[in-house]
Amino acid sequence: MIRIELLCREIKRLTDDYYKCENTVIKEQIYQDVKLLSEGLFLSELPDYMLDER
């Protein structure tokens, strides 16, 4: 449960940074980080039997 909370907090923090950022290169890096963490959050919610199939 803690890892989900940490992922959510980090995604929120990065999303805030994304909208405040004016540098397009850094903004793209932040976007990629949000995307990666979002995928991690999705995978953390999958049942264990679905993760074993990968």
mmCIF entry with sequence, helices, sheets and N, C-alpha, C, O atoms, coordinates in Angstrom:
data_MODEL
# 
_entry.id   MODEL 
# 
_entity.id                         1 
_entity.type                       polymer 
_entity.pdbx_number_of_molecules   1 
# 
_entity_poly.entity_id                      1 
_entity_poly.type                           'polypeptide(L)' 
_entity_poly.nstd_linkage                   no 
_entity_poly.nstd_monomer                   no 
_entity_poly.pdbx_seq_one_letter_code       MIRIELLCREIKRLTDDYYKCENTVIKEQIYQDVKLLSEGLFLSELPDYMLDER 
_entity_poly.pdbx_seq_one_letter_code_can   MIRIELLCREIKRLTDDYYKCENTVIKEQIYQDVKLLSEGLFLSELPDYMLDER 
_entity_poly.pdbx_strand_id                 A 
# 
loop_
_entity_poly_seq.entity_id 
_entity_poly_seq.num 
_entity_poly_seq.mon_id 
_entity_poly_seq.hetero 
1 1  MET n 
1 2  ILE n 
1 3  ARG n 
1 4  ILE n 
1 5  GLU n 
1 6  LEU n 
1 7  LEU n 
1 8  CYS n 
1 9  ARG n 
1 10 GLU n 
1 11 ILE n 
1 12 LYS n 
1 13 ARG n 
1 14 LEU n 
1 15 THR n 
1 16 ASP n 
1 17 ASP n 
1 18 TYR n 
1 19 TYR n 
1 20 LYS n 
1 21 CYS n 
1 22 GLU n 
1 23 ASN n 
1 24 THR n 
1 25 VAL n 
1 26 ILE n 
1 27 LYS n 
1 28 GLU n 
1 29 GLN n 
1 30 ILE n 
1 31 TYR n 
1 32 GLN n 
1 33 ASP n 
1 34 VAL n 
1 35 LYS n 
1 36 LEU n 
1 37 LEU n 
1 38 SER n 
1 39 GLU n 
1 40 GLY n 
1 41 LEU n 
1 42 PHE n 
1 43 LEU n 
1 44 SER n 
1 45 GLU n 
1 46 LEU n 
1 47 PRO n 
1 48 ASP n 
1 49 TYR n 
1 50 MET n 
1 51 LEU n 
1 52 ASP n 
1 53 GLU n 
1 54 ARG n 
# 
_struct_asym.id          A 
_struct_asym.entity_id   1 
# 
loop_
_struct_conf.conf_type_id 
_struct_conf.id 
_struct_conf.pdbx_PDB_helix_id 
_struct_conf.beg_label_comp_id 
_struct_conf.beg_label_asym_id 
_struct_conf.beg_label_seq_id 
_struct_conf.pdbx_beg_PDB_ins_code 
_struct_conf.end_label_comp_id 
_struct_conf.end_label_asym_id 
_struct_conf.end_label_seq_id 
_struct_conf.pdbx_end_PDB_ins_code 
_struct_conf.beg_auth_comp_id 
_struct_conf.beg_auth_asym_id 
_struct_conf.beg_auth_seq_id 
_struct_conf.end_auth_comp_id 
_struct_conf.end_auth_asym_id 
_struct_conf.end_auth_seq_id 
_struct_conf.pdbx_PDB_helix_class 
_struct_conf.details 
_struct_conf.pdbx_PDB_helix_length 
HELX_P HELX_P1 AA1 ILE A 2  ? LYS A 20 ? ILE A 2  LYS A 20 1 ? 19 
HELX_P HELX_P2 AA2 THR A 24 ? SER A 44 ? THR A 24 SER A 44 1 ? 21 
HELX_P HELX_P3 AA3 ASP A 48 ? ASP A 52 ? ASP A 48 ASP A 52 1 ? 5  
# 
_struct_conf_type.id          HELX_P 
_struct_conf_type.criteria    ? 
_struct_conf_type.reference   ? 
# 
loop_
_atom_site.group_PDB 
_atom_site.id 
_atom_site.type_symbol 
_atom_site.label_atom_id 
_atom_site.label_alt_id 
_atom_site.label_comp_id 
_atom_site.label_asym_id 
_atom_site.label_entity_id 
_atom_site.label_seq_id 
_atom_site.pdbx_PDB_ins_code 
_atom_site.Cartn_x 
_atom_site.Cartn_y 
_atom_site.Cartn_z 
_atom_site.occupancy 
_atom_site.B_iso_or_equiv 
_atom_site.pdbx_formal_charge 
_atom_site.auth_seq_id 
_atom_site.auth_comp_id 
_atom_site.auth_asym_id 
_atom_site.auth_atom_id 
_atom_site.pdbx_PDB_model_num 
ATOM 1   N N  . MET A 1 1  ? 0.827  -1.201  0.000   1.00 0.00 ? 1  MET A N  1 
ATOM 2   C CA . MET A 1 1  ? 0.000  0.000   0.000   1.00 0.00 ? 1  MET A CA 1 
ATOM 3   C C  . MET A 1 1  ? 0.870  1.264   0.000   1.00 0.00 ? 1  MET A C  1 
ATOM 4   O O  . MET A 1 1  ? 0.528  2.255   -0.645  1.00 0.00 ? 1  MET A O  1 
ATOM 5   N N  . ILE A 1 2  ? 1.970  1.225   0.709   1.00 0.00 ? 2  ILE A N  1 
ATOM 6   C CA . ILE A 1 2  ? 2.831  2.401   0.789   1.00 0.00 ? 2  ILE A CA 1 
ATOM 7   C C  . ILE A 1 2  ? 3.405  2.751   -0.585  1.00 0.00 ? 2  ILE A C  1 
ATOM 8   O O  . ILE A 1 2  ? 3.505  3.929   -0.931  1.00 0.00 ? 2  ILE A O  1 
ATOM 9   N N  . ARG A 1 3  ? 3.781  1.741   -1.368  1.00 0.00 ? 3  ARG A N  1 
ATOM 10  C CA . ARG A 1 3  ? 4.375  2.050   -2.679  1.00 0.00 ? 3  ARG A CA 1 
ATOM 11  C C  . ARG A 1 3  ? 3.373  2.748   -3.588  1.00 0.00 ? 3  ARG A C  1 
ATOM 12  O O  . ARG A 1 3  ? 3.752  3.609   -4.382  1.00 0.00 ? 3  ARG A O  1 
ATOM 13  N N  . ILE A 1 4  ? 2.079  2.379   -3.477  1.00 0.00 ? 4  ILE A N  1 
ATOM 14  C CA . ILE A 1 4  ? 1.051  3.039   -4.274  1.00 0.00 ? 4  ILE A CA 1 
ATOM 15  C C  . ILE A 1 4  ? 0.930  4.500   -3.859  1.00 0.00 ? 4  ILE A C  1 
ATOM 16  O O  . ILE A 1 4  ? 0.820  5.390   -4.703  1.00 0.00 ? 4  ILE A O  1 
ATOM 17  N N  . GLU A 1 5  ? 0.951  4.734   -2.566  1.00 0.00 ? 5  GLU A N  1 
ATOM 18  C CA . GLU A 1 5  ? 0.867  6.108   -2.055  1.00 0.00 ? 5  GLU A CA 1 
ATOM 19  C C  . GLU A 1 5  ? 2.063  6.932   -2.525  1.00 0.00 ? 5  GLU A C  1 
ATOM 20  O O  . GLU A 1 5  ? 1.909  8.090   -2.914  1.00 0.00 ? 5  GLU A O  1 
ATOM 21  N N  . LEU A 1 6  ? 3.245  6.339   -2.488  1.00 0.00 ? 6  LEU A N  1 
ATOM 22  C CA . LEU A 1 6  ? 4.444  7.046   -2.945  1.00 0.00 ? 6  LEU A CA 1 
ATOM 23  C C  . LEU A 1 6  ? 4.376  7.353   -4.438  1.00 0.00 ? 6  LEU A C  1 
ATOM 24  O O  . LEU A 1 6  ? 4.739  8.448   -4.869  1.00 0.00 ? 6  LEU A O  1 
ATOM 25  N N  . LEU A 1 7  ? 3.915  6.392   -5.218  1.00 0.00 ? 7  LEU A N  1 
ATOM 26  C CA . LEU A 1 7  ? 3.771  6.626   -6.653  1.00 0.00 ? 7  LEU A CA 1 
ATOM 27  C C  . LEU A 1 7  ? 2.795  7.769   -6.918  1.00 0.00 ? 7  LEU A C  1 
ATOM 28  O O  . LEU A 1 7  ? 3.060  8.639   -7.748  1.00 0.00 ? 7  LEU A O  1 
ATOM 29  N N  . CYS A 1 8  ? 1.683  7.762   -6.220  1.00 0.00 ? 8  CYS A N  1 
ATOM 30  C CA . CYS A 1 8  ? 0.674  8.817   -6.414  1.00 0.00 ? 8  CYS A CA 1 
ATOM 31  C C  . CYS A 1 8  ? 1.223  10.190  -6.048  1.00 0.00 ? 8  CYS A C  1 
ATOM 32  O O  . CYS A 1 8  ? 1.006  11.164  -6.769  1.00 0.00 ? 8  CYS A O  1 
ATOM 33  N N  . ARG A 1 9  ? 1.931  10.263  -4.933  1.00 0.00 ? 9  ARG A N  1 
ATOM 34  C CA . ARG A 1 9  ? 2.514  11.548  -4.514  1.00 0.00 ? 9  ARG A CA 1 
ATOM 35  C C  . ARG A 1 9  ? 3.538  12.052  -5.521  1.00 0.00 ? 9  ARG A C  1 
ATOM 36  O O  . ARG A 1 9  ? 3.583  13.242  -5.834  1.00 0.00 ? 9  ARG A O  1 
ATOM 37  N N  . GLU A 1 10 ? 4.366  11.130  -6.028  1.00 0.00 ? 10 GLU A N  1 
ATOM 38  C CA . GLU A 1 10 ? 5.390  11.533  -6.990  1.00 0.00 ? 10 GLU A CA 1 
ATOM 39  C C  . GLU A 1 10 ? 4.760  11.954  -8.319  1.00 0.00 ? 10 GLU A C  1 
ATOM 40  O O  . GLU A 1 10 ? 5.216  12.915  -8.938  1.00 0.00 ? 10 GLU A O  1 
ATOM 41  N N  . ILE A 1 11 ? 3.731  11.254  -8.757  1.00 0.00 ? 11 ILE A N  1 
ATOM 42  C CA . ILE A 1 11 ? 3.038  11.634  -9.989  1.00 0.00 ? 11 ILE A CA 1 
ATOM 43  C C  . ILE A 1 11 ? 2.417  13.018  -9.827  1.00 0.00 ? 11 ILE A C  1 
ATOM 44  O O  . ILE A 1 11 ? 2.499  13.843  -10.737 1.00 0.00 ? 11 ILE A O  1 
ATOM 45  N N  . LYS A 1 12 ? 1.803  13.276  -8.689  1.00 0.00 ? 12 LYS A N  1 
ATOM 46  C CA . LYS A 1 12 ? 1.211  14.598  -8.436  1.00 0.00 ? 12 LYS A CA 1 
ATOM 47  C C  . LYS A 1 12 ? 2.280  15.688  -8.437  1.00 0.00 ? 12 LYS A C  1 
ATOM 48  O O  . LYS A 1 12 ? 2.094  16.745  -9.039  1.00 0.00 ? 12 LYS A O  1 
ATOM 49  N N  . ARG A 1 13 ? 3.398  15.426  -7.760  1.00 0.00 ? 13 ARG A N  1 
ATOM 50  C CA . ARG A 1 13 ? 4.478  16.411  -7.700  1.00 0.00 ? 13 ARG A CA 1 
ATOM 51  C C  . ARG A 1 13 ? 5.032  16.700  -9.099  1.00 0.00 ? 13 ARG A C  1 
ATOM 52  O O  . ARG A 1 13 ? 5.247  17.856  -9.465  1.00 0.00 ? 13 ARG A O  1 
ATOM 53  N N  . LEU A 1 14 ? 5.257  15.640  -9.871  1.00 0.00 ? 14 LEU A N  1 
ATOM 54  C CA . LEU A 1 14 ? 5.778  15.820  -11.223 1.00 0.00 ? 14 LEU A CA 1 
ATOM 55  C C  . LEU A 1 14 ? 4.778  16.522  -12.131 1.00 0.00 ? 14 LEU A C  1 
ATOM 56  O O  . LEU A 1 14 ? 5.165  17.323  -12.982 1.00 0.00 ? 14 LEU A O  1 
ATOM 57  N N  . THR A 1 15 ? 3.500  16.226  -11.956 1.00 0.00 ? 15 THR A N  1 
ATOM 58  C CA . THR A 1 15 ? 2.467  16.889  -12.758 1.00 0.00 ? 15 THR A CA 1 
ATOM 59  C C  . THR A 1 15 ? 2.457  18.388  -12.466 1.00 0.00 ? 15 THR A C  1 
ATOM 60  O O  . THR A 1 15 ? 2.340  19.200  -13.384 1.00 0.00 ? 15 THR A O  1 
ATOM 61  N N  . ASP A 1 16 ? 2.578  18.750  -11.205 1.00 0.00 ? 16 ASP A N  1 
ATOM 62  C CA . ASP A 1 16 ? 2.665  20.170  -10.840 1.00 0.00 ? 16 ASP A CA 1 
ATOM 63  C C  . ASP A 1 16 ? 3.893  20.813  -11.489 1.00 0.00 ? 16 ASP A C  1 
ATOM 64  O O  . ASP A 1 16 ? 3.814  21.915  -12.032 1.00 0.00 ? 16 ASP A O  1 
ATOM 65  N N  . ASP A 1 17 ? 5.034  20.109  -11.425 1.00 0.00 ? 17 ASP A N  1 
ATOM 66  C CA . ASP A 1 17 ? 6.268  20.616  -12.042 1.00 0.00 ? 17 ASP A CA 1 
ATOM 67  C C  . ASP A 1 17 ? 6.098  20.771  -13.550 1.00 0.00 ? 17 ASP A C  1 
ATOM 68  O O  . ASP A 1 17 ? 6.588  21.733  -14.142 1.00 0.00 ? 17 ASP A O  1 
ATOM 69  N N  . TYR A 1 18 ? 5.410  19.831  -14.157 1.00 0.00 ? 18 TYR A N  1 
ATOM 70  C CA . TYR A 1 18 ? 5.203  19.853  -15.606 1.00 0.00 ? 18 TYR A CA 1 
ATOM 71  C C  . TYR A 1 18 ? 4.481  21.134  -16.030 1.00 0.00 ? 18 TYR A C  1 
ATOM 72  O O  . TYR A 1 18 ? 4.885  21.795  -16.987 1.00 0.00 ? 18 TYR A O  1 
ATOM 73  N N  . TYR A 1 19 ? 3.428  21.470  -15.320 1.00 0.00 ? 19 TYR A N  1 
ATOM 74  C CA . TYR A 1 19 ? 2.641  22.650  -15.704 1.00 0.00 ? 19 TYR A CA 1 
ATOM 75  C C  . TYR A 1 19 ? 3.351  23.963  -15.378 1.00 0.00 ? 19 TYR A C  1 
ATOM 76  O O  . TYR A 1 19 ? 3.044  24.992  -15.980 1.00 0.00 ? 19 TYR A O  1 
ATOM 77  N N  . LYS A 1 20 ? 4.281  23.944  -14.451 1.00 0.00 ? 20 LYS A N  1 
ATOM 78  C CA . LYS A 1 20 ? 5.032  25.152  -14.104 1.00 0.00 ? 20 LYS A CA 1 
ATOM 79  C C  . LYS A 1 20 ? 6.267  25.349  -14.988 1.00 0.00 ? 20 LYS A C  1 
ATOM 80  O O  . LYS A 1 20 ? 6.790  26.458  -15.098 1.00 0.00 ? 20 LYS A O  1 
ATOM 81  N N  . CYS A 1 21 ? 6.720  24.278  -15.606 1.00 0.00 ? 21 CYS A N  1 
ATOM 82  C CA . CYS A 1 21 ? 7.983  24.305  -16.352 1.00 0.00 ? 21 CYS A CA 1 
ATOM 83  C C  . CYS A 1 21 ? 7.818  25.015  -17.694 1.00 0.00 ? 21 CYS A C  1 
ATOM 84  O O  . CYS A 1 21 ? 6.831  24.815  -18.401 1.00 0.00 ? 21 CYS A O  1 
ATOM 85  N N  . GLU A 1 22 ? 8.791  25.838  -18.025 1.00 0.00 ? 22 GLU A N  1 
ATOM 86  C CA . GLU A 1 22 ? 8.771  26.548  -19.306 1.00 0.00 ? 22 GLU A CA 1 
ATOM 87  C C  . GLU A 1 22 ? 9.796  26.001  -20.294 1.00 0.00 ? 22 GLU A C  1 
ATOM 88  O O  . GLU A 1 22 ? 9.742  26.322  -21.481 1.00 0.00 ? 22 GLU A O  1 
ATOM 89  N N  . ASN A 1 23 ? 10.729 25.178  -19.817 1.00 0.00 ? 23 ASN A N  1 
ATOM 90  C CA . ASN A 1 23 ? 11.758 24.584  -20.659 1.00 0.00 ? 23 ASN A CA 1 
ATOM 91  C C  . ASN A 1 23 ? 11.192 23.325  -21.311 1.00 0.00 ? 23 ASN A C  1 
ATOM 92  O O  . ASN A 1 23 ? 10.834 22.371  -20.621 1.00 0.00 ? 23 ASN A O  1 
ATOM 93  N N  . THR A 1 24 ? 11.113 23.325  -22.646 1.00 0.00 ? 24 THR A N  1 
ATOM 94  C CA . THR A 1 24 ? 10.470 22.207  -23.345 1.00 0.00 ? 24 THR A CA 1 
ATOM 95  C C  . THR A 1 24 ? 11.228 20.887  -23.193 1.00 0.00 ? 24 THR A C  1 
ATOM 96  O O  . THR A 1 24 ? 10.610 19.822  -23.164 1.00 0.00 ? 24 THR A O  1 
ATOM 97  N N  . VAL A 1 25 ? 12.539 20.943  -23.097 1.00 0.00 ? 25 VAL A N  1 
ATOM 98  C CA . VAL A 1 25 ? 13.326 19.712  -22.936 1.00 0.00 ? 25 VAL A CA 1 
ATOM 99  C C  . VAL A 1 25 ? 13.044 19.092  -21.568 1.00 0.00 ? 25 VAL A C  1 
ATOM 100 O O  . VAL A 1 25 ? 12.797 17.890  -21.468 1.00 0.00 ? 25 VAL A O  1 
ATOM 101 N N  . ILE A 1 26 ? 13.081 19.899  -20.532 1.00 0.00 ? 26 ILE A N  1 
ATOM 102 C CA . ILE A 1 26 ? 12.806 19.413  -19.184 1.00 0.00 ? 26 ILE A CA 1 
ATOM 103 C C  . ILE A 1 26 ? 11.355 18.966  -19.065 1.00 0.00 ? 26 ILE A C  1 
ATOM 104 O O  . ILE A 1 26 ? 11.053 17.974  -18.403 1.00 0.00 ? 26 ILE A O  1 
ATOM 105 N N  . LYS A 1 27 ? 10.467 19.702  -19.709 1.00 0.00 ? 27 LYS A N  1 
ATOM 106 C CA . LYS A 1 27 ? 9.046  19.357  -19.685 1.00 0.00 ? 27 LYS A CA 1 
ATOM 107 C C  . LYS A 1 27 ? 8.821  17.974  -20.298 1.00 0.00 ? 27 LYS A C  1 
ATOM 108 O O  . LYS A 1 27 ? 8.013  17.198  -19.785 1.00 0.00 ? 27 LYS A O  1 
ATOM 109 N N  . GLU A 1 28 ? 9.515  17.660  -21.373 1.00 0.00 ? 28 GLU A N  1 
ATOM 110 C CA . GLU A 1 28 ? 9.405  16.339  -22.004 1.00 0.00 ? 28 GLU A CA 1 
ATOM 111 C C  . GLU A 1 28 ? 9.945  15.248  -21.076 1.00 0.00 ? 28 GLU A C  1 
ATOM 112 O O  . GLU A 1 28 ? 9.376  14.159  -21.000 1.00 0.00 ? 28 GLU A O  1 
ATOM 113 N N  . GLN A 1 29 ? 11.033 15.537  -20.375 1.00 0.00 ? 29 GLN A N  1 
ATOM 114 C CA . GLN A 1 29 ? 11.585 14.565  -19.426 1.00 0.00 ? 29 GLN A CA 1 
ATOM 115 C C  . GLN A 1 29 ? 10.608 14.310  -18.281 1.00 0.00 ? 29 GLN A C  1 
ATOM 116 O O  . GLN A 1 29 ? 10.428 13.169  -17.854 1.00 0.00 ? 29 GLN A O  1 
ATOM 117 N N  . ILE A 1 30 ? 9.984  15.370  -17.792 1.00 0.00 ? 30 ILE A N  1 
ATOM 118 C CA . ILE A 1 30 ? 8.988  15.226  -16.723 1.00 0.00 ? 30 ILE A CA 1 
ATOM 119 C C  . ILE A 1 30 ? 7.817  14.392  -17.230 1.00 0.00 ? 30 ILE A C  1 
ATOM 120 O O  . ILE A 1 30 ? 7.315  13.524  -16.516 1.00 0.00 ? 30 ILE A O  1 
ATOM 121 N N  . TYR A 1 31 ? 7.384  14.653  -18.451 1.00 0.00 ? 31 TYR A N  1 
ATOM 122 C CA . TYR A 1 31 ? 6.282  13.894  -19.042 1.00 0.00 ? 31 TYR A CA 1 
ATOM 123 C C  . TYR A 1 31 ? 6.617  12.405  -19.105 1.00 0.00 ? 31 TYR A C  1 
ATOM 124 O O  . TYR A 1 31 ? 5.782  11.563  -18.776 1.00 0.00 ? 31 TYR A O  1 
ATOM 125 N N  . GLN A 1 32 ? 7.828  12.085  -19.524 1.00 0.00 ? 32 GLN A N  1 
ATOM 126 C CA . GLN A 1 32 ? 8.247  10.685  -19.600 1.00 0.00 ? 32 GLN A CA 1 
ATOM 127 C C  . GLN A 1 32 ? 8.273  10.047  -18.210 1.00 0.00 ? 32 GLN A C  1 
ATOM 128 O O  . GLN A 1 32 ? 7.907  8.882   -18.058 1.00 0.00 ? 32 GLN A O  1 
ATOM 129 N N  . ASP A 1 33 ? 8.698  10.792  -17.210 1.00 0.00 ? 33 ASP A N  1 
ATOM 130 C CA . ASP A 1 33 ? 8.703  10.286  -15.828 1.00 0.00 ? 33 ASP A CA 1 
ATOM 131 C C  . ASP A 1 33 ? 7.278  10.010  -15.345 1.00 0.00 ? 33 ASP A C  1 
ATOM 132 O O  . ASP A 1 33 ? 7.020  8.978   -14.725 1.00 0.00 ? 33 ASP A O  1 
ATOM 133 N N  . VAL A 1 34 ? 6.363  10.923  -15.626 1.00 0.00 ? 34 VAL A N  1 
ATOM 134 C CA . VAL A 1 34 ? 4.964  10.740  -15.229 1.00 0.00 ? 34 VAL A CA 1 
ATOM 135 C C  . VAL A 1 34 ? 4.389  9.511   -15.923 1.00 0.00 ? 34 VAL A C  1 
ATOM 136 O O  . VAL A 1 34 ? 3.691  8.708   -15.304 1.00 0.00 ? 34 VAL A O  1 
ATOM 137 N N  . LYS A 1 35 ? 4.683  9.375   -17.189 1.00 0.00 ? 35 LYS A N  1 
ATOM 138 C CA . LYS A 1 35 ? 4.194  8.232   -17.959 1.00 0.00 ? 35 LYS A CA 1 
ATOM 139 C C  . LYS A 1 35 ? 4.722  6.916   -17.375 1.00 0.00 ? 35 LYS A C  1 
ATOM 140 O O  . LYS A 1 35 ? 3.960  5.961   -17.218 1.00 0.00 ? 35 LYS A O  1 
ATOM 141 N N  . LEU A 1 36 ? 5.998  6.861   -17.059 1.00 0.00 ? 36 LEU A N  1 
ATOM 142 C CA . LEU A 1 36 ? 6.614  5.662   -16.499 1.00 0.00 ? 36 LEU A CA 1 
ATOM 143 C C  . LEU A 1 36 ? 6.022  5.324   -15.126 1.00 0.00 ? 36 LEU A C  1 
ATOM 144 O O  . LEU A 1 36 ? 5.694  4.169   -14.855 1.00 0.00 ? 36 LEU A O  1 
ATOM 145 N N  . LEU A 1 37 ? 5.888  6.324   -14.274 1.00 0.00 ? 37 LEU A N  1 
ATOM 146 C CA . LEU A 1 37 ? 5.314  6.087   -12.946 1.00 0.00 ? 37 LEU A CA 1 
ATOM 147 C C  . LEU A 1 37 ? 3.843  5.685   -13.036 1.00 0.00 ? 37 LEU A C  1 
ATOM 148 O O  . LEU A 1 37 ? 3.377  4.874   -12.236 1.00 0.00 ? 37 LEU A O  1 
ATOM 149 N N  . SER A 1 38 ? 3.114  6.238   -13.991 1.00 0.00 ? 38 SER A N  1 
ATOM 150 C CA . SER A 1 38 ? 1.713  5.865   -14.181 1.00 0.00 ? 38 SER A CA 1 
ATOM 151 C C  . SER A 1 38 ? 1.592  4.404   -14.597 1.00 0.00 ? 38 SER A C  1 
ATOM 152 O O  . SER A 1 38 ? 0.701  3.694   -14.131 1.00 0.00 ? 38 SER A O  1 
ATOM 153 N N  . GLU A 1 39 ? 2.481  3.959   -15.465 1.00 0.00 ? 39 GLU A N  1 
ATOM 154 C CA . GLU A 1 39 ? 2.482  2.551   -15.862 1.00 0.00 ? 39 GLU A CA 1 
ATOM 155 C C  . GLU A 1 39 ? 2.818  1.661   -14.666 1.00 0.00 ? 39 GLU A C  1 
ATOM 156 O O  . GLU A 1 39 ? 2.230  0.593   -14.497 1.00 0.00 ? 39 GLU A O  1 
ATOM 157 N N  . GLY A 1 40 ? 3.765  2.105   -13.837 1.00 0.00 ? 40 GLY A N  1 
ATOM 158 C CA . GLY A 1 40 ? 4.103  1.360   -12.629 1.00 0.00 ? 40 GLY A CA 1 
ATOM 159 C C  . GLY A 1 40 ? 2.930  1.276   -11.673 1.00 0.00 ? 40 GLY A C  1 
ATOM 160 O O  . GLY A 1 40 ? 2.696  0.236   -11.056 1.00 0.00 ? 40 GLY A O  1 
ATOM 161 N N  . LEU A 1 41 ? 2.192  2.370   -11.550 1.00 0.00 ? 41 LEU A N  1 
ATOM 162 C CA . LEU A 1 41 ? 1.012  2.389   -10.696 1.00 0.00 ? 41 LEU A CA 1 
ATOM 163 C C  . LEU A 1 41 ? -0.039 1.422   -11.226 1.00 0.00 ? 41 LEU A C  1 
ATOM 164 O O  . LEU A 1 41 ? -0.654 0.687   -10.453 1.00 0.00 ? 41 LEU A O  1 
ATOM 165 N N  . PHE A 1 42 ? -0.245 1.419   -12.524 1.00 0.00 ? 42 PHE A N  1 
ATOM 166 C CA . PHE A 1 42 ? -1.196 0.495   -13.140 1.00 0.00 ? 42 PHE A CA 1 
ATOM 167 C C  . PHE A 1 42 ? -0.800 -0.948  -12.864 1.00 0.00 ? 42 PHE A C  1 
ATOM 168 O O  . PHE A 1 42 ? -1.637 -1.760  -12.470 1.00 0.00 ? 42 PHE A O  1 
ATOM 169 N N  . LEU A 1 43 ? 0.471  -1.269  -13.068 1.00 0.00 ? 43 LEU A N  1 
ATOM 170 C CA . LEU A 1 43 ? 0.938  -2.638  -12.859 1.00 0.00 ? 43 LEU A CA 1 
ATOM 171 C C  . LEU A 1 43 ? 0.853  -3.052  -11.401 1.00 0.00 ? 43 LEU A C  1 
ATOM 172 O O  . LEU A 1 43 ? 0.629  -4.226  -11.106 1.00 0.00 ? 43 LEU A O  1 
ATOM 173 N N  . SER A 1 44 ? 1.025  -2.115  -10.491 1.00 0.00 ? 44 SER A N  1 
ATOM 174 C CA . SER A 1 44 ? 0.963  -2.452  -9.066  1.00 0.00 ? 44 SER A CA 1 
ATOM 175 C C  . SER A 1 44 ? -0.460 -2.801  -8.645  1.00 0.00 ? 44 SER A C  1 
ATOM 176 O O  . SER A 1 44 ? -0.660 -3.434  -7.608  1.00 0.00 ? 44 SER A O  1 
ATOM 177 N N  . GLU A 1 45 ? -1.433 -2.401  -9.425  1.00 0.00 ? 45 GLU A N  1 
ATOM 178 C CA . GLU A 1 45 ? -2.833 -2.684  -9.112  1.00 0.00 ? 45 GLU A CA 1 
ATOM 179 C C  . GLU A 1 45 ? -3.317 -3.996  -9.727  1.00 0.00 ? 45 GLU A C  1 
ATOM 180 O O  . GLU A 1 45 ? -4.408 -4.463  -9.399  1.00 0.00 ? 45 GLU A O  1 
ATOM 181 N N  . LEU A 1 46 ? -2.517 -4.600  -10.619 1.00 0.00 ? 46 LEU A N  1 
ATOM 182 C CA . LEU A 1 46 ? -2.934 -5.855  -11.252 1.00 0.00 ? 46 LEU A CA 1 
ATOM 183 C C  . LEU A 1 46 ? -2.853 -7.000  -10.250 1.00 0.00 ? 46 LEU A C  1 
ATOM 184 O O  . LEU A 1 46 ? -1.976 -7.014  -9.387  1.00 0.00 ? 46 LEU A O  1 
ATOM 185 N N  . PRO A 1 47 ? -3.767 -7.959  -10.365 1.00 0.00 ? 47 PRO A N  1 
ATOM 186 C CA . PRO A 1 47 ? -3.680 -9.135  -9.506  1.00 0.00 ? 47 PRO A CA 1 
ATOM 187 C C  . PRO A 1 47 ? -2.381 -9.907  -9.802  1.00 0.00 ? 47 PRO A C  1 
ATOM 188 O O  . PRO A 1 47 ? -1.871 -9.870  -10.922 1.00 0.00 ? 47 PRO A O  1 
ATOM 189 N N  . ASP A 1 48 ? -1.863 -10.594 -8.801  1.00 0.00 ? 48 ASP A N  1 
ATOM 190 C CA . ASP A 1 48 ? -0.603 -11.319 -8.941  1.00 0.00 ? 48 ASP A CA 1 
ATOM 191 C C  . ASP A 1 48 ? -0.625 -12.335 -10.083 1.00 0.00 ? 48 ASP A C  1 
ATOM 192 O O  . ASP A 1 48 ? 0.384  -12.500 -10.770 1.00 0.00 ? 48 ASP A O  1 
ATOM 193 N N  . TYR A 1 49 ? -1.749 -13.020 -10.303 1.00 0.00 ? 49 TYR A N  1 
ATOM 194 C CA . TYR A 1 49 ? -1.788 -14.037 -11.347 1.00 0.00 ? 49 TYR A CA 1 
ATOM 195 C C  . TYR A 1 49 ? -1.615 -13.419 -12.729 1.00 0.00 ? 49 TYR A C  1 
ATOM 196 O O  . TYR A 1 49 ? -1.123 -14.088 -13.638 1.00 0.00 ? 49 TYR A O  1 
ATOM 197 N N  . MET A 1 50 ? -2.008 -12.159 -12.913 1.00 0.00 ? 50 MET A N  1 
ATOM 198 C CA . MET A 1 50 ? -1.833 -11.513 -14.217 1.00 0.00 ? 50 MET A CA 1 
ATOM 199 C C  . MET A 1 50 ? -0.380 -11.100 -14.425 1.00 0.00 ? 50 MET A C  1 
ATOM 200 O O  . MET A 1 50 ? 0.102  -11.076 -15.557 1.00 0.00 ? 50 MET A O  1 
ATOM 201 N N  . LEU A 1 51 ? 0.309  -10.780 -13.358 1.00 0.00 ? 51 LEU A N  1 
ATOM 202 C CA . LEU A 1 51 ? 1.712  -10.395 -13.464 1.00 0.00 ? 51 LEU A CA 1 
ATOM 203 C C  . LEU A 1 51 ? 2.573  -11.601 -13.796 1.00 0.00 ? 51 LEU A C  1 
ATOM 204 O O  . LEU A 1 51 ? 3.598  -11.456 -14.463 1.00 0.00 ? 51 LEU A O  1 
ATOM 205 N N  . ASP A 1 52 ? 2.182  -12.789 -13.348 1.00 0.00 ? 52 ASP A N  1 
ATOM 206 C CA . ASP A 1 52 ? 2.952  -14.014 -13.611 1.00 0.00 ? 52 ASP A CA 1 
ATOM 207 C C  . ASP A 1 52 ? 2.931  -14.394 -15.079 1.00 0.00 ? 52 ASP A C  1 
ATOM 208 O O  . ASP A 1 52 ? 3.832  -15.090 -15.546 1.00 0.00 ? 52 ASP A O  1 
ATOM 209 N N  . GLU A 1 53 ? 1.920  -13.950 -15.820 1.00 0.00 ? 53 GLU A N  1 
ATOM 210 C CA . GLU A 1 53 ? 1.806  -14.291 -17.243 1.00 0.00 ? 53 GLU A CA 1 
ATOM 211 C C  . GLU A 1 53 ? 2.810  -13.549 -18.107 1.00 0.00 ? 53 GLU A C  1 
ATOM 212 O O  . GLU A 1 53 ? 3.037  -13.949 -19.249 1.00 0.00 ? 53 GLU A O  1 
ATOM 213 N N  . ARG A 1 54 ? 3.405  -12.506 -17.614 1.00 0.00 ? 54 ARG A N  1 
ATOM 214 C CA . ARG A 1 54 ? 4.327  -11.690 -18.415 1.00 0.00 ? 54 ARG A CA 1 
ATOM 215 C C  . ARG A 1 54 ? 5.622  -12.334 -18.554 1.00 0.00 ? 54 ARG A C  1 
ATOM 216 O O  . ARG A 1 54 ? 6.518  -11.787 -19.196 1.00 0.00 ? 54 ARG A O  1 
# 
